[in-house]
Amino acid sequence: MMEFSDILLLVGGAVLGYLVQVVGERWRNVSDEYELWADARALSLEARGKGIGAELEYTWKGRSVQRPHLVDLYFWSAGKRDITSDQFDGGRSLEIRLGVPVVSELEGNKFALLDETAVQVDPQGTLVVSPSIIRKRMASHYRFITDGAPTLAAVNPIANLAAVRSVSADKRASTRLKRALGRVGSILIGVGIVGSLVYLFGLMFWGIGSAIGLLPEISTDFGRALTTWYPIVFFPVFLGGVLLAALSDTVSRRAGHALRVVRRSLGDKKALPWIK
């Protein structure tokens, strides 16, 4: 017949396994087989008002740029599998259109796993990907000067790719309440995890100590109290923390995963800095 301490250890192990499963479910890979993402931010360089810099003018190769904008364009893959050249329907190219002409390409571009991808940016403001391999962790960051503010649009000929997605389009407004909920949720999750570890390792330590005679055996009443009060106290705390953290998110789980992918691939924790 099993000792009561053995039963407590089994219960503690099951509890810890459940918590690990819940946390893992929150952070697991939620991407599709094939996923491409594109995002851009534009900062106007136009002079405003009649103060300092009012007469500032941007020219390129002798041509005046009427509405200069500094554009950061990110294009990356966050799916589970590589995209192959035979998935381009009819040999057509994938296009990410900015909708404004590119005046110049600046220094500071970053690329990852782009060697096998046939990609170029034309002066009309289109990033063109010809049929080629797109690795599942390919990522790129371009910096341009454009004549006008871009609006991204994609022409997608790739089979099994639903659309070229945008983290910015998925973003929900961050409010003071959401930030507060996120902080409280993180604290509650930490309390739940630490409490579970203390509970489990405490039982293990006590069980080993009682087995070798250093500690008294756990009484039935005390053991019953532990198994009764643990789920009453720590389960609601942990699950409440997970719920509050989920309510505080400003992007969906899919978009959040894609954001982590591009930052890891480029080795840049500040990639897409306008997404917090």
N, C-alpha and C positions, 0 to 999 in steps of 0.2 A: 504494500500500500504506500502511496506517495506521501512524503512528509508535507506538512503545510507550507514549510519554507520553499520546497520545490515548486509547489503550486504558485506561490508568490513570484518566484523567479520566472516561471512560464508566463504569468500574467504581465510582469514587467517587460519581458522580451516582446510579447505581442503588442503592448502599448508602444514601445519604442519603434517597432517595425511599422506600426500604423502611422506614427508621426513622420517617419522618414518617407513613407509612401506618399503622404499628403504633400510634404514639401517638394518631393521629386515630381509629383504630378503638376505642381504649380510651375516648375521651371523646365519641364521636359521639352523636347523638340516638338513644336506644334506646326512645323512647316509642311507644305505639300511636297510631292516628289520633285516638282520643278517650280521655282519661284524666282522672279526677277523684280527688282525694286529700283526706282529712280526718284530722286528728290533734289530740289534746287532751292536756293535762297538768293535773292538779289538785293543789293544795297545801292541806292541811287548815288551817283557821283555828280549830279547836276548842281550847279550853284543856285542858291536861293536868296531872295531878297536883294537889298542894295548895300549890304555890309561888306566885310572882308571876303574876298573871293568871288564877288558878284560878276567880275569880268573873266573868271576862270573858264577856259575852253579846252576840251579834249580833242586832239586831232590824231589821226592815224594815217601815215603815208600821205600826208598832205590833205586828207579829207576830214572835215569837221564832223564830229560825232554829236548829234543833236541831243540824245538822251542816254548818256553813258551810265552803265550799271556794272557793278562788280558782282559776278555770279559764281557761286559755288555749286557745282553739279556732282552729285553722287549717283553712281550706277553700280549695282552689285547683284549677286546671286545668293539666295539664302535657302535654296531647296535641299532636298536630301540626295539628289542625284545630279550628275553633270548633264548639260544639254548638248546634244551632238548635232553635227551639221545636217544629218538627214532629217532632222525634225523641222527644219525651215521649209515651210510649205512652198513647193514650186521653185525653190532656190531663191525666194525673195528675202530681202534683208529686213532685220528688225530696225525700227527707227524710233529715236526719242527726239521729238521736235520741240525746240525752245520757242519757236514762233517769232523770233527776232534774229537779225544777223549777228554773227560773232565777229567782232572787230579785231580782237587779238586774244591769243592764249597766253596766260601768264605762267611764271615759274611757280613751283610749289605743288605740282600735281603729284598724286600718290597712286600706285597701282599694286595689285596683288593677284597673282595667278592669271595675268592678262596675256601672257606670251602666246597662247594658242588661240586667242580670240581675235578675229579680224575686225578691228574697230577703228573708226576714224571720225573726226568732227569736220563737217564741211562749213564753208563761210556763211551759208544760208542759215546756220543755226540748227543743224541736225546731227545728232550722234548716230552713226550708221554702223550696225553690226552685220557684216556679211556672214553667210553660212559658214560656221566654224564651231569649234568646241568652246562651250562656256562652262568652266569649272564651277562646282557647287559652292565654292568659297571665293570666287572671283570678286574683286572689288576695285573700284576706281573713283578717284576724286579729281575733278577738273576745276580750274579757275579761269574764267573768261572775263573780258570786257565786251559787253553787248551794247547794241544801240536800241535801247528799250528794255522794259521789264519782261522777262520770259514767262510763258505759261506752258507748262509741260503737257505734251500729248504724245501718245505712243501708237505706232503701227506694229501690230504683233502678228507675225506669220508663223509662230512656233507652235507646233502641235503639242497638246497636253499642257499648255501654259494658259491659264485662264485669263490673265491680264498682267500688265506691268503695274505693280502696286506702288503706293506712296505712303510713307510713314506720316508725312505732314497731313495728308488727306484723312488719315485715321485718327489724328491727334484730337483729344478732347481738352477743353480748357482746364487748366490747373487753377484751383481756388484755394483760399486760405483753409477752408474746411477740409478739402481733400488732403492737403499737406498735413494738417493736424491728424486726420484719420490715419494717414500713412505712418506717422511717428508713433501713435498709440498702438497701431497694429503690429509694428515691428517690435515694440516693447513686449506686447502680450505673447507674440510668437516666441520671443527669446525666453520669457518666463516659462512658457509651456515646455520648450525643449530642455532648458536647464533643469526644471523641476522633474522632468521625466528621467533625465540622466542621473540626477541625485537619487531619485527613487530606485532606479534599476541597480546602480552601483552600490547604493546603500544596502539593498537586499542581498546582493552578491557578497559584499564584505561581511555582512552579518551571518549569512549562511555558511561561508567558509570558516568564520570565527567560531560559530557554534559547532561546526563539524569537528574541529580540532580541539574543542574544549576551552577556548579563550573567551567566548561569549556565551551567554545563556541562550537556549533555544527560543525562537519566537513563539509566543503563546498564541493559542487559537484565537482568543479575543482580540489581541493586538493585530494579528494578521488579518482578521476579518475587518477590523477598522481601517487598515491600510487599503485593502482592496475596495472598500466602500467609499472612502473619502477621496481617494486619488482621482477616479473618474469624475466625481462631483466637482472637484476643485480645478484640476488641470485641463481636462478635456474642454470645458466651456471656455477657459482662458485661451487655449491654443486655437481652437476653431474660431473664436471671436476675433483673434488677431488676424487669422487668414482672411476672414470676411472683410475686416476693416482695410487690410492692405489691398484687397482686390477692388474695393470701392474707391481707393485713392489713386488707382492707376490712371494715367492720362492717355495711354495707348492700349490697344488690345494686346492679348498675349502673343498673337502672331506678329504684330508689328514690333512689339518689344523684343521678340526673338530675332527678328531681322535687324533691328538696331544693334543688338549685341554682336551679331555676326559681322556687320560691316566695321564696327569698331575693333573687333579682334582681328579681322583680316587685314585691315590697314595699320594695325598697331597704334591706333589713335583713339584714346578714350574721349576725345572731344569732337569726333566726327559727328556731323549733323548737330552742331552746338545749339541750334534753336529748339531741339527736342530734349526736354529734361527728363 
